[in-house]
Amino acid sequence: ILDKLKSFVGTDFEVKVMNLDEKDEKLIVSEKEAWQEKQKDIISKYKVGSQVDGSITALTDFGVFLSFGENLEGLIHISELAWQRIEDPSDLFKVGDKVKAEIISIEGSKIFLSAKKLLTDPWHDVENKYKVGQTVTGTILKVNPFGLFVELDKDIHGLSHVSQLNLVPGQKISELYKVGEKREFTVVSIEPKDHRLGLAISAKAKKTEDGVVVD
C-alpha cells in the first residue's frame, strides 16, 4: 500500500474536504467522495428498470462488472446472470463480452444490474416440458451432502434430495454419484414460481446386497 501511495506523489487530484482541524493542523480529504459527487449527476440520468448496453470489464466468483454509459460501472451478481444455476461466471462470459442488462438497484454510486431479466424465463412453461411422475435423464452438476444438482437441459436444473437417492444407512452420496454422470430420475415435484424441480433416482435403479445401485 505504501508503494502505491508513493506513486501518487506529484499527481493532481480532485478531492472533497472531509475534516478540518486547525488546532491539530489536520486536513482530511477524500478523492472517492469527490468522484461519487460527480457520479451523482451522471447516475441521475438512470433509474431502476432502465436498460443498458455494456462491456464486461472484470469477472469474479460472485458475478461480473459491466461498463456502460459515461464511464459508469455496475455489478451483475452471479444470481442475475442467467436463469440456470451458474457455478463460475467464466463458464459463460469473458472480459470484453457485450451484454444487455437492466438496472435493478441504485445505492449511492453503486449500481446493480440483471442480465436474466431481459431473457425469457424458461420456468414459465416448464410444465409443458416436464410432468410429475415422468422419467428423465439428467447430468449430475454438483454433489452435496444434502443431495444432487442435476441438469435436465441447458435451462432447467433440478434437485434430488438425499432422501430420494436410494442410499443405504451409513452410505455417502459421493460413494455412489459423481459429477458428470448421467442418471435416470423421476420428477417428483414442480414449482415454477420458485424455480424448483424435485427429482428422485429412477425406480429402475435397484439395490444390490452390497448397497451399490445399478440400472
Sequence and secondary structure as in RCSB ss.txt:
>XXXX:A:sequence
ILDKLKSFVGTDFEVKVMNLDEKDEKLIVSEKEAWQEKQKDIISKYKVGSQVDGSITALTDFGVFLSFGENLEGL
IHISELAWQRIEDPSDLFKVGDKVKAEIISIEGSKIFLSAKKLLTDPWHDVENKYKVGQTVTGTILKVNPFGLFV
ELDKDIHGLSHVSQLNLVPGQKISELYKVGEKREFTVVSIEPKDHRLGLAISAKAKKTEDGVVVD
>XXXX:A:secstr
 HHHHHTTTT     EEEEEETTTTEEEEEHHHHHHHHHHHHHTT  TT EEEEEEEEEETTEEEEEETTTEEEE
EEGGGS SS  S GGGT  TT EEEEEEEEEETTEEEEESGGGS  GGGGHHHH  TT EEEEEEEEEETTEEEE
ESSSS EEEEEGGGS   TT  HHHH  TT EEEEEEEEEEGGGTEEEEEE TT EE TTS EE 
